[in-house]
Amino acid sequence: MLCQKQQQQFRCIALNASALLLYSHKNKPLPVEHSVLGGFSNDYSLAQQQRRNLYTSKFRMAPTSEENKSKPIGLVAIDETRRFMTDCFLKSKTSPENSKAMADLLAEADYRGHFSHGMNRLEMYINDLHKNSTDGMCQPEILNETPATAWVDGKNGLGAVVGNFCMDIAIKKAKQVGVGVVAAKRSNHYGIAGWYTMRAMKEGLIGLSGTNTSPLMTPSRSLEPALGTNPISFAAPANNGDSFVLDMATTAVAVGKIEIQRRKGEKIPLGWAYDEQGNMTTDANLAFTSGCLAPLGGNELTSGYKGYGLGAMVEILCGILSGSLYSNKVRKWTHVGSDAEADLGQFFIAIDPNCFAPGFTDRQTDMNNILRNLKPVDPSKPVLVAGDPEREHMEKVDKEGGVRYTPNQIKTCEELAKRLNIPPLKFNS
Amino acid sequence: MLCQKQQQQFRCIALNASALLLYSHKNKPLPVEHSVLGGFSNDYSLAQQQRRNLYTSKFRMAPTSEENKSKPIGLVAIDETRRFMTDCFLKSKTSPENSKAMADLLAEADYRGHFSHGMNRLEMYINDLHKNSTDGMCQPEILNETPATAWVDGKNGLGAVVGNFCMDIAIKKAKQVGVGVVAAKRSNHYGIAGWYTMRAMKEGLIGLSGTNTSPLMTPSRSLEPALGTNPISFAAPANNGDSFVLDMATTAVAVGKIEIQRRKGEKIPLGWAYDEQGNMTTDANLAFTSGCLAPLGGNELTSGYKGYGLGAMVEILCGILSGSLYSNKVRKWTHVGSDAEADLGQFFIAIDPNCFAPGFTDRQTDMNNILRNLKPVDPSKPVLVAGDPEREHMEKVDKEGGVRYTPNQIKTCEELAKRLNIPPLKFNS
């Protein structure tokens, strides 16, 4: 099993800028819990400097000692997290089925340790529903279909509703003809991309999915952003519950990682972001002001054009294929107060490995073990496989009996409970 | 149109380590022409330092002034390149059809400016055929098939033979049911991955392909390589001959880029490779000795674990899915003298955009134009779309009437002509 330090160092996958949207609605700086999430470094020495106290706590999202003094922290069972969020959606023009879909998605993110994509986003979704910029009641619709493909109109439904609908079609087709490819237009933020690929994986299939997002990535040589963080997820099953679950933005880092450096007055590494003149910068303030994230790979010298190419590939499979908005036509992440629909594009692919060489999961298990048993540079930090840190987090949650939220998150939940007249979040301890 | 400098700066896509194999057979240092290819930097200032004279020549592969003095350079028509290579294969236990397939593949690489993957590799393939480590006569075979998938045994055939066979099946299935997914085992080096995705693109489809290769990429935290440069290509059609063609290794750079820095006694940027102790190094000698390439993204701080994840994804779609060799079971690039078959795995996907939102190529054209017209940091260096540098190179070849090879390459061809008793390479000028 991986130690706490090890899992923490490997868990910045799929932290994209969308969590920031929540706070752009409020037009105020990112709260501490978001900064912690976005700022989680995979380099242990830097991470130590960033937030030493975090590494001594049991949970990644555990509050700082200062926060601990101000308010005792409660442990919330995942079922209760799910119950609370379901109640919130039910009181927000959302059907029971759709409420459950969203609560399941967001609770899973918290369970896996991707707090930026879990309860942290609840208020944003609720606000969008109340101002009718998302339709909580609707069901997506298939516009065109072949034995192996489907084109879907998300009808501005909630992300999980559209996403589950699409991946379930892909799964069904993969089971029938070996592969299913589905593209959806008129969707909304769909949470962790891994939710959908794991949905396929749980059926013994390979899952692949991605979404376009608000423009934040600045293509190589450009002064302005033109693509989103455009995450891609790929999941493959192995034996005995083992698996490979990649879930990553195609930008070098999330905006939140820059924000935490800024708040601490520290520099950012070269390769994360550009200043407003288009130079790669180590100044967190300049990087945050520009809103210009570098693609994976950083500058051209270290092959940032490849990350740019990958982000564009995701954009093509999402926006161009589905007919949704694309590139810099997607609304900006600073769309405070806007009630226009997001019209995001997403793609979902399921492949049945049984149509190929028999013994897929045996080989996947073997490859995972080869990778995990490689001689590490530092014996205390073994080589990991995508999805290992999340597995470790879930084991901890199971052992502890729940998830610890920050005081800020708990306060938001209290306010939501009052506002929506639902039972407040209950704590185990 | 793009200027020469612009196209040169953007053309390090898909330069993987396999060209190095050619020279590992000979157990001697990389020759100049390979170093030039591998060492092509995307950072103009560094590239200028590396090989200033290259930027003043008309072709990327033009020799240094020193080489020019030693031997006049000839221009070779692409048709003659193709004729010469076909003749070489015909004299090397290869059927006429298979000879043509390989010549077409390699000539296309030179035409597009990816000289590392063109004639540069001819001798390696010829040697492999003569020592029977590759079967030049055989045809691949479908082992299992559904309306949308196929599992193929490449039967140790030549890369282009297996690759064309597989992508043609994927194309046929995509036209019938919207998508085709094909995985091949027992294949060999298949040249530029873009050859196969463009094959789909020319049929109006989206193409996606990748291959595993000899272990050179060192996973985050590992002391030893365990994945190949594992390139991935994605091609999508636009209007009037425009397109998007991504073709990239999932490592930060090719081995050749390190080799050229080493030969010049210059440092490499942090993020390209590790030394033997597993530290990211700027010492080109240490990097070359270790043979440990960094994944795209470099170290963990700049998200190298994402490049590692992408390389593993390609490995799963190739080796794990097809049942070929995988991870560090693939033979090393230092397999001098080995006559064991490579047993590489490859995947091929074709998707028919007509099954989704109508007007795909209109939107792709629009997106390409959005990207190309973004305000650039440097007005003399416009933002590019994947495939732009290659298009520019092909226009130059058409205008000039052929390709210029280096003296070393020409010498190799002369030797091959004598050895195989075929008409030597003819020059236009």
Interface residues (C-beta under 8 A of the other chain):
Chain A: Q9 F10 C12 I13 S41 N42 D43 L46 N144 T146 P147 A148 T149 W151 V177 G178 V179 V181 A183 K185 I206 P219 S220 R221 S222 L223 E224 A226 F234 A236 F244 L246 M248 A252 V253 P269 G271 W272 Q277 G278 N279 L296 G297 G298 N299 E300 L301 T302 S303 Y305 K306 G307 G309 L310 A312 M313 E315 I316 L317 G319 I320 L321 S322 G323 Y326 S327 N328 K329 I351 D352 P353 C355 F356 A357 P358 G359 F360 R363 Q364 M367 I370 L371 L374 K375 P376 V377 D378 K381 P382 V383 L384 V385 A386
Chain B: Q9 F10 C12 I13 S41 N42 D43 L46 N144 T146 P147 A148 T149 W151 K173 V177 G178 V179 V181 A183 K185 I206 P219 S220 R221 S222 L223 E224 A226 F234 A236 F244 L246 M248 A252 V253 P269 G271 W272 Q277 G278 N279 L296 G297 G298 N299 E300 L301 T302 S303 Y305 K306 G307 G309 L310 A312 M313 E315 I316 L317 G319 I320 L321 S322 G323 Y326 S327 N328 K329 I351 D352 P353 C355 F356 A357 P358 G359 F360 R363 Q364 M367 I370 L371 L374 K375 P376 V377 D378 K381 P382 V383 L384 V385 A386
